[in-house]
Amino acid sequence: MPILNRLGGLKGPAMWVVYIICTVVGGLVGFFITRYFDRKSGTDLVSQAQKREGEMLDEAKKKAQEELDQAHKRAREIKEKELQARKNSEKELRKKKHDLEQMEAKLLSKIEKVDAKVDQIEKKQELLKVREDEIDKKKQEAEGLVEVQRKELERVAGLNSQEAKDQLLKRVEDELQYEISVKIKDSETRVKEASDKKAREIMATAIQRCATDHSFDPIVSVVELPSEEMKGRIIGREGRNIRAFENLTGVDVIIDDTPEAVVLSAFDPIKREIARATMEMLTLDGRIHPAKIEEMFEKAKKEVNLRIKEAGEQAMLSLGIQSIHPELVELVGKMNFRTSYGQNVLQHSIEVATLASSMAAEIGANIQLAKRAGLLHDIGKVIESDEGNHAVLGSEFAKKYQESPKVCNAIGAHHEDVPFDSVEAVLIAAADAISASRRGARRESLDAYIKRLEDLEAIARSFPGVASSFAIQAGREVRVIVNPDQVSDSIAPKLCRDIVKKIEDEMEYPGQVKVVLIREVRSVEVAH
């Protein structure tokens, strides 16, 4: 019974374990007892069974006690864990509660500060509103005073406010206009003086850097002969040799009393050079007849063409210019056999390229463009054409062979036939004028030069209505001033064309002449 009582005090899993053990033990005891009584009978069997039952019960009790102790131990462990978990949870809760209390204290502090600032702002706004009211009141008082003063001033001056304002603005505008005009004029004067000085320095520097020899090319060539007897061979029987030579070369052969020499005369220097080379080959060979003359002429022509090409390439090499079309190179070489007032055109072009590139370097312009345009600016002089002047022809020819638009414009504008499109074009025109006007560069007598200018002015003055005329730019331009009472605006263009036509018909001049007709009406009164 005590065991049962103890068992009855168990709860939960321990009780179920004991119950199961008792059931198993009871079953086993019953099983063995039944078998025991089947085999034996009598008192011994019962006593043995009882003994066996007691042993099994003791063993079962022992096992049940062990299971019970283990169940109590596990229950204690579970309670300890639950207690520890509860303590940890309480500790964590206390910590979070403490943190929340601190955060609440901080928030309360900030809220108090914000409330204090809001109170300050509200007080300031109230003060500002009071001050604005005071300012508005004073402003109204000031406007009232101004209005009273304005009316008083209008009464005294006899003008309303708009009229007084207009007069004041007009006076200020007049004073400022005068001061602005004076300042602009002073600035223009200073800029002009500085630019003129800088231009002189640039031109002087460019001229000093350019050292080009000047040599005049004659219009005749003298060929030395090995003997006086050679003149007879040149003439030939009944003059057939000399006629064949002149017809083939296009030059005049002058045989005079000059010992051991003949003179070749022609205005075309290339033809004259081919004729000179042909004559030298014939005199060296000694056999002179029409067939031989033709053979030597072809040989001399090839030699001169080769020299033309070499001259063009050498000019490009000396200036450092590359990639020019072969046709343009040939034209550059031909300029070596052309002259302008005795000045070699190729040497003149090289000098223009050098001067223009030097000036371009001084002002920061394109040096290579200035060199290229300077070398090609007179190629129109070696182009055989009856249309246009050499500047326009050269520009069109350069454009044909894919030269850049700026180069073409510089070529066409170097005599101001077309407007300048770049600063390099202006430099080419300036360099051309410098090269042509340098002392000794061109051969024209002073008397012929003055007569040409006088003739230009006389032709312009010969027309009715012309008050005066002036030849400028070395005879390249004529300024004609007409009487506005005699020449109207509608008649002025026709008069200008008539002057140009008469100059073309009656005068010979290099290049072109631009006629500028000026009609101006002036009203002049004198204050006393």
FENDAWO-V437854 format. One record per residue. N is the residue number from 1. RES is the residue in three letters. SS is DSSP state (A for helix, B for strand, O for the rest). PSI is psi as a letter, one per 20 degrees, with the letter a starting at -180 (999 if undefined). BURIAL is I if it has 24 or more other C-alpha atoms within 12 Angstrom, else O. Layout:
# FENDAWO-V437854
((N | RES | SS | PSI | BURIAL) (N | RES | SS | PSI | BURIAL))
This chain:
# FENDAWO-V437854
((1 | MET | O | g | O) (2 | PRO | A | h | O) (3 | ILE | A | g | O) (4 | LEU | A | h | O) (5 | ASN | A | g | O) (6 | ARG | A | h | O) (7 | LEU | A | h | I) (8 | GLY | A | h | O) (9 | GLY | O | i | O) (10 | LEU | O | q | O) (11 | LYS | O | q | O) (12 | GLY | O | c | O) (13 | PRO | A | h | O) (14 | ALA | A | g | I) (15 | MET | A | g | I) (16 | TRP | A | h | O) (17 | VAL | A | g | I) (18 | VAL | A | g | I) (19 | TYR | A | g | I) (20 | ILE | A | g | O) (21 | ILE | A | g | I) (22 | CYS | A | g | I) (23 | THR | A | g | O) (24 | VAL | A | g | O) (25 | VAL | A | g | I) (26 | GLY | A | g | O) (27 | GLY | A | g | O) (28 | LEU | A | g | O) (29 | VAL | A | g | I) (30 | GLY | A | g | O) (31 | PHE | A | g | O) (32 | PHE | A | h | O) (33 | ILE | A | g | I) (34 | THR | A | g | O) (35 | ARG | A | h | O) (36 | TYR | A | g | O) (37 | PHE | A | h | O) (38 | ASP | A | h | O) (39 | ARG | A | h | O) (40 | LYS | O | r | O) (41 | SER | O | r | O) (42 | GLY | O | a | O) (43 | THR | A | h | O) (44 | ASP | A | h | O) (45 | LEU | A | h | O) (46 | VAL | A | g | O) (47 | SER | A | h | O) (48 | GLN | A | g | O) (49 | ALA | A | g | I) (50 | GLN | A | g | O) (51 | LYS | A | g | O) (52 | ARG | A | h | O) (53 | GLU | A | h | I) (54 | GLY | A | g | O) (55 | GLU | A | g | O) (56 | MET | A | h | I) (57 | LEU | A | g | I) (58 | ASP | A | g | O) (59 | GLU | A | g | O) (60 | ALA | A | g | I) (61 | LYS | A | g | I) (62 | LYS | A | g | O) (63 | LYS | A | h | O) (64 | ALA | A | h | I) (65 | GLN | A | g | I) (66 | GLU | A | g | O) (67 | GLU | A | h | I) (68 | LEU | A | g | I) (69 | ASP | A | g | O) (70 | GLN | A | h | O) (71 | ALA | A | g | O) (72 | HIS | A | g | O) (73 | LYS | A | g | O) (74 | ARG | A | h | O) (75 | ALA | A | g | O) (76 | ARG | A | g | O) (77 | GLU | A | g | O) (78 | ILE | A | g | O) (79 | LYS | A | g | O) (80 | GLU | A | g | O) (81 | LYS | A | g | O) (82 | GLU | A | g | O) (83 | LEU | A | g | O) (84 | GLN | A | g | O) (85 | ALA | A | h | O) (86 | ARG | A | g | O) (87 | LYS | A | g | O) (88 | ASN | A | g | O) (89 | SER | A | g | O) (90 | GLU | A | h | O) (91 | LYS | A | g | O) (92 | GLU | A | g | O) (93 | LEU | A | g | O) (94 | ARG | A | g | O) (95 | LYS | A | g | O) (96 | LYS | A | h | O) (97 | LYS | A | g | O) (98 | HIS | A | g | O) (99 | ASP | A | g | O) (100 | LEU | A | h | O) (101 | GLU | A | g | O) (102 | GLN | A | g | O) (103 | MET | A | g | O) (104 | GLU | A | h | O) (105 | ALA | A | g | O) (106 | LYS | A | g | O) (107 | LEU | A | g | O) (108 | LEU | A | h | O) (109 | SER | A | g | O) (110 | LYS | A | g | O) (111 | ILE | A | h | O) (112 | GLU | A | g | O) (113 | LYS | A | g | O) (114 | VAL | A | g | O) (115 | ASP | A | h | O) (116 | ALA | A | g | O) (117 | LYS | A | h | O) (118 | VAL | A | g | O) (119 | ASP | A | g | O) (120 | GLN | A | g | O) (121 | ILE | A | g | O) (122 | GLU | A | h | O) (123 | LYS | A | g | O) (124 | LYS | A | g | O) (125 | GLN | A | h | O) (126 | GLU | A | g | O) (127 | LEU | A | g | O) (128 | LEU | A | g | O) (129 | LYS | A | g | O) (130 | VAL | A | g | O) (131 | ARG | A | g | O) (132 | GLU | A | g | O) (133 | ASP | A | g | O) (134 | GLU | A | g | O) (135 | ILE | A | g | O) (136 | ASP | A | h | O) (137 | LYS | A | g | O) (138 | LYS | A | h | O) (139 | LYS | A | g | O) (140 | GLN | A | h | O) (141 | GLU | A | g | O) (142 | ALA | A | g | O) (143 | GLU | A | h | O) (144 | GLY | A | g | O) (145 | LEU | A | g | O) (146 | VAL | A | g | O) (147 | GLU | A | g | O) (148 | VAL | A | g | O) (149 | GLN | A | h | O) (150 | ARG | A | g | O) (151 | LYS | A | h | O) (152 | GLU | A | g | O) (153 | LEU | A | g | O) (154 | GLU | A | h | O) (155 | ARG | A | g | O) (156 | VAL | A | g | O) (157 | ALA | A | i | O) (158 | GLY | O | j | O) (159 | LEU | O | q | O) (160 | ASN | O | r | O) (161 | SER | A | h | O) (162 | GLN | A | g | O) (163 | GLU | A | g | O) (164 | ALA | A | g | O) (165 | LYS | A | g | O) (166 | ASP | A | g | O) (167 | GLN | A | g | O) (168 | LEU | A | g | O) (169 | LEU | A | h | O) (170 | LYS | A | g | O) (171 | ARG | A | g | O) (172 | VAL | A | g | O) (173 | GLU | A | g | O) (174 | ASP | A | g | O) (175 | GLU | A | g | O) (176 | LEU | A | h | O) (177 | GLN | A | g | O) (178 | TYR | A | g | O) (179 | GLU | A | g | O) (180 | ILE | A | g | O) (181 | SER | A | g | O) (182 | VAL | A | g | O) (183 | LYS | A | g | O) (184 | ILE | A | g | O) (185 | LYS | A | g | O) (186 | ASP | A | g | O) (187 | SER | A | g | O) (188 | GLU | A | h | O) (189 | THR | A | g | O) (190 | ARG | A | g | O) (191 | VAL | A | g | O) (192 | LYS | A | g | O) (193 | GLU | A | g | O) (194 | ALA | A | g | O) (195 | SER | A | h | O) (196 | ASP | A | g | O) (197 | LYS | A | g | O) (198 | LYS | A | h | O) (199 | ALA | A | g | O) (200 | ARG | A | g | O) (201 | GLU | A | g | O) (202 | ILE | A | g | I) (203 | MET | A | g | I) (204 | ALA | A | g | O) (205 | THR | A | g | O) (206 | ALA | A | g | I) (207 | ILE | A | h | I) (208 | GLN | A | h | O) (209 | ARG | A | h | O) (210 | CYS | O | o | I) (211 | ALA | O | n | O) (212 | THR | O | p | I) (213 | ASP | O | q | O) (214 | HIS | O | p | I) (215 | SER | O | p | O) (216 | PHE | B | p | I) (217 | ASP | O | p | I) (218 | PRO | O | r | I) (219 | ILE | O | j | I) (220 | VAL | B | q | I) (221 | SER | B | p | I) (222 | VAL | B | p | I) (223 | VAL | B | p | I) (224 | GLU | B | p | I) (225 | LEU | O | q | I) (226 | PRO | O | h | O) (227 | SER | O | r | O) (228 | GLU | O | h | O) (229 | GLU | O | h | O) (230 | MET | A | h | I) (231 | LYS | A | h | I) (232 | GLY | A | g | I) (233 | ARG | A | h | I) (234 | ILE | A | g | I) (235 | ILE | A | g | I) (236 | GLY | O | r | O) (237 | ARG | A | p | O) (238 | GLU | A | k | O) (239 | GLY | A | j | O) (240 | ARG | A | h | O) (241 | ASN | A | g | I) (242 | ILE | A | h | I) (243 | ARG | A | g | O) (244 | ALA | A | g | I) (245 | PHE | A | g | I) (246 | GLU | A | h | I) (247 | ASN | A | h | O) (248 | LEU | A | g | I) (249 | THR | A | h | I) (250 | GLY | O | k | I) (251 | VAL | O | r | I) (252 | ASP | B | p | I) (253 | VAL | B | o | I) (254 | ILE | B | o | I) (255 | ILE | O | o | I) (256 | ASP | O | b | O) (257 | ASP | O | j | O) (258 | THR | O | p | O) (259 | PRO | O | p | O) (260 | GLU | O | l | O) (261 | ALA | B | q | I) (262 | VAL | B | q | I) (263 | VAL | B | p | I) (264 | LEU | B | p | I) (265 | SER | B | p | I) (266 | ALA | O | q | I) (267 | PHE | O | h | O) (268 | ASP | O | o | I) (269 | PRO | A | h | I) (270 | ILE | A | g | I) (271 | LYS | A | h | I) (272 | ARG | A | h | I) (273 | GLU | A | g | I) (274 | ILE | A | g | I) (275 | ALA | A | h | I) (276 | ARG | A | g | I) (277 | ALA | A | h | I) (278 | THR | A | g | I) (279 | MET | A | g | I) (280 | GLU | A | g | I) (281 | MET | A | g | I) (282 | LEU | A | g | I) (283 | THR | A | h | I) (284 | LEU | A | h | O) (285 | ASP | A | h | O) (286 | GLY | O | h | O) (287 | ARG | O | o | O) (288 | ILE | O | o | I) (289 | HIS | O | r | I) (290 | PRO | A | g | I) (291 | ALA | A | g | O) (292 | LYS | A | h | I) (293 | ILE | A | g | I) (294 | GLU | A | g | I) (295 | GLU | A | g | O) (296 | MET | A | h | I) (297 | PHE | A | g | I) (298 | GLU | A | g | O) (299 | LYS | A | g | O) (300 | ALA | A | h | I) (301 | LYS | A | g | I) (302 | LYS | A | h | O) (303 | GLU | A | g | O) (304 | VAL | A | h | I) (305 | ASN | A | h | I) (306 | LEU | A | h | O) (307 | ARG | A | h | I) (308 | ILE | A | g | I) (309 | LYS | A | g | I) (310 | GLU | A | h | O) (311 | ALA | A | g | I) (312 | GLY | A | g | I) (313 | GLU | A | h | I) (314 | GLN | A | h | I) (315 | ALA | A | g | I) (316 | MET | A | g | I) (317 | LEU | A | g | O) (318 | SER | A | h | O) (319 | LEU | A | i | I) (320 | GLY | O | k | O) (321 | ILE | O | p | I) (322 | GLN | O | r | O) (323 | SER | O | m | O) (324 | ILE | O | q | I) (325 | HIS | O | q | O) (326 | PRO | A | h | O) (327 | GLU | A | h | I) (328 | LEU | A | h | I) (329 | VAL | A | g | I) (330 | GLU | A | g | I) (331 | LEU | A | h | I) (332 | VAL | A | g | I) (333 | GLY | A | h | I) (334 | LYS | A | h | I) (335 | MET | A | h | I) (336 | ASN | A | h | I) (337 | PHE | A | j | I) (338 | ARG | O | q | I) (339 | THR | B | q | I) (340 | SER | B | o | I) (341 | TYR | O | l | I) (342 | GLY | O | i | I) (343 | GLN | B | p | I) (344 | ASN | B | p | I) (345 | VAL | A | h | I) (346 | LEU | A | g | I) (347 | GLN | A | h | I) (348 | HIS | A | g | I) (349 | SER | A | g | I) (350 | ILE | A | g | I) (351 | GLU | A | g | I) (352 | VAL | A | g | I) (353 | ALA | A | g | I) (354 | THR | A | g | I) (355 | LEU | A | g | I) (356 | ALA | A | g | I) (357 | SER | A | h | I) (358 | SER | A | g | I) (359 | MET | A | h | I) (360 | ALA | A | h | I) (361 | ALA | A | h | I) (362 | GLU | A | h | O) (363 | ILE | A | j | O) (364 | GLY | O | k | O) (365 | ALA | O | a | O) (366 | ASN | O | o | I) (367 | ILE | A | g | I) (368 | GLN | A | h | I) (369 | LEU | A | g | I) (370 | ALA | A | g | I) (371 | LYS | A | g | I) (372 | ARG | A | g | I) (373 | ALA | A | h | I) (374 | GLY | A | h | I) (375 | LEU | A | h | I) (376 | LEU | A | j | I) (377 | HIS | O | h | I) (378 | ASP | O | j | I) (379 | ILE | A | h | I) (380 | GLY | A | h | I) (381 | LYS | A | i | I) (382 | VAL | A | j | I) (383 | ILE | O | p | I) (384 | GLU | O | o | O) (385 | SER | O | q | O) (386 | ASP | O | j | O) (387 | GLU | O | p | O) (388 | GLY | O | r | O) (389 | ASN | O | r | I) (390 | HIS | A | h | I) (391 | ALA | A | g | I) (392 | VAL | A | g | I) (393 | LEU | A | g | I) (394 | GLY | A | g | I) (395 | SER | A | g | I) (396 | GLU | A | h | I) (397 | PHE | A | g | I) (398 | ALA | A | h | I) (399 | LYS | A | h | O) (400 | LYS | A | h | O) (401 | TYR | O | k | O) (402 | GLN | O | k | O) (403 | GLU | O | q | I) (404 | SER | O | q | O) (405 | PRO | A | h | I) (406 | LYS | A | h | I) (407 | VAL | A | g | I) (408 | CYS | A | g | I) (409 | ASN | A | h | I) (410 | ALA | A | h | I) (411 | ILE | A | g | I) (412 | GLY | A | h | I) (413 | ALA | A | j | I) (414 | HIS | O | i | I) (415 | HIS | O | j | I) (416 | GLU | O | k | I) (417 | ASP | O | h | I) (418 | VAL | O | q | O) (419 | PRO | O | q | O) (420 | PHE | O | p | I) (421 | ASP | O | i | O) (422 | SER | O | r | I) (423 | VAL | A | h | I) (424 | GLU | A | h | I) (425 | ALA | A | h | I) (426 | VAL | A | h | I) (427 | LEU | A | h | I) (428 | ILE | A | g | I) (429 | ALA | A | g | I) (430 | ALA | A | g | I) (431 | ALA | A | h | I) (432 | ASP | A | g | I) (433 | ALA | A | h | I) (434 | ILE | A | g | I) (435 | SER | A | h | I) (436 | ALA | A | h | I) (437 | SER | A | i | O) (438 | ARG | O | q | O) (439 | ARG | O | p | O) (440 | GLY | O | i | O) (441 | ALA | O | g | I) (442 | ARG | O | q | I) (443 | ARG | O | o | I) (444 | GLU | O | p | O) (445 | SER | O | q | O) (446 | LEU | A | h | O) (447 | ASP | A | g | O) (448 | ALA | A | h | O) (449 | TYR | A | g | O) (450 | ILE | A | h | O) (451 | LYS | A | h | O) (452 | ARG | A | g | I) (453 | LEU | A | g | I) (454 | GLU | A | h | O) (455 | ASP | A | g | I) (456 | LEU | A | g | I) (457 | GLU | A | h | I) (458 | ALA | A | g | I) (459 | ILE | A | g | I) (460 | ALA | A | g | I) (461 | ARG | A | i | I) (462 | SER | O | i | O) (463 | PHE | O | q | I) (464 | PRO | O | q | O) (465 | GLY | O | i | I) (466 | VAL | B | p | I) (467 | ALA | B | g | I) (468 | SER | B | r | I) (469 | SER | B | q | I) (470 | PHE | B | p | I) (471 | ALA | B | p | I) (472 | ILE | B | r | O) (473 | GLN | A | l | O) (474 | ALA | A | k | I) (475 | GLY | A | j | I) (476 | ARG | O | i | I) (477 | GLU | B | q | I) (478 | VAL | B | p | I) (479 | ARG | B | p | I) (480 | VAL | B | p | I) (481 | ILE | B | p | I) (482 | VAL | B | r | I) (483 | ASN | O | o | I) (484 | PRO | O | h | O) (485 | ASP | O | h | O) (486 | GLN | O | h | O) (487 | VAL | O | o | I) (488 | SER | O | r | O) (489 | ASP | A | h | O) (490 | SER | A | h | O) (491 | ILE | A | h | O) (492 | ALA | A | g | I) (493 | PRO | A | g | O) (494 | LYS | A | g | O) (495 | LEU | A | g | I) (496 | CYS | A | g | I) (497 | ARG | A | h | O) (498 | ASP | A | g | O) (499 | ILE | A | g | I) (500 | VAL | A | g | I) (501 | LYS | A | g | O) (502 | LYS | A | h | I) (503 | ILE | A | g | I) (504 | GLU | A | h | O) (505 | ASP | A | h | O) (506 | GLU | A | i | O) (507 | MET | O | q | O) (508 | GLU | O | p | O) (509 | TYR | O | q | I) (510 | PRO | O | q | O) (511 | GLY | O | c | I) (512 | GLN | O | r | I) (513 | VAL | O | p | I) (514 | LYS | B | p | I) (515 | VAL | B | p | I) (516 | VAL | B | o | I) (517 | LEU | B | p | I) (518 | ILE | B | p | I) (519 | ARG | B | o | I) (520 | GLU | O | p | O) (521 | VAL | O | p | O) (522 | ARG | O | q | O) (523 | SER | O | o | O) (524 | VAL | O | p | O) (525 | GLU | O | q | O) (526 | VAL | O | p | O) (527 | ALA | O | p | O) (528 | HIS | O | 999 | O))
